[in-house]
Amino acid sequence: MKYLTRVAIAVDQLVATVVFGTMPDETISAMAHRRHWKRTERCINFLFRDPNHCAAAYVSEMSGTQNAAEYR
């Protein structure tokens, strides 16, 4: 994963934790799916041009596949 991608994900997780009170490792995408925020989820999916982005982020969080191989 590229450096700027990792930084963007870290900022996403920080904002999700500070603003929305999520778990520290959870992204806004995964949170929107978990909390059933359908409008937010549709908007995020549209931005990423992937109709399943938020659902995939949630599944990734639940299974731990977003973690580096050293932590799996």
N, C-alpha and C positions, 0 to 999 in steps of 0.2 A: 504494500500500500504506500502511495506517495506521501511525502512529508506534509504537503498542504492539505491533502485529504484527511490525514490524521489530526491536524490542527483544527480543521473545520468540524470534525466529529467531536473533538474535545470542547470546542466552544458551544456546539449544540447541546452537549451533555451538561455543561455548566449552566447555560441558560435554562434548560429544562429543570435542573435542580433548584436554582435560585428563584426563578419566576414561578414555576408550577409545583415545586416541592416534590419532584419525582425522586426515584432512587438515583444515586450518583452515577451509575453506569448507563442509565436509560436515555435514549434519544427522544426528541420531540416526536418523531415519526412513530416509534414504538408506543409512546405514551398516548398519542392520539388514537391509535388502534385499541389499546387496552382500555382506555376510558370511553370508547365508543363516541368520540367526537367526530361525527360523520362529515360535517362541513370542513373541519380542519384537515381531516384525512383526505378528502377529495382534493382540496387545494394542494396539499403536499404531494399527493400522487400526480396531480397535473404538473406541478413544477419539475418533478423528476421524470416526467413522461413515462410513468410506469403505473398502471392501475392497481398493482399489488405491492407498491413500495412499502407502505406502512405495515401491512400484514406481514410482509417478509422481514421487516425490521423487528417486529414483535416476535416472530418465530426465531429469529437469530438471537434475540436477547434471551428467550426461554431456553434455547438449546446451547447457548454459549459459543456458537460458531463465529461470532464477531471477534472473539478473543484471539490473541496471537497463539500460534501453535504451542509455544512454551507453557501456556496456561491452560491448555485443554487436557 
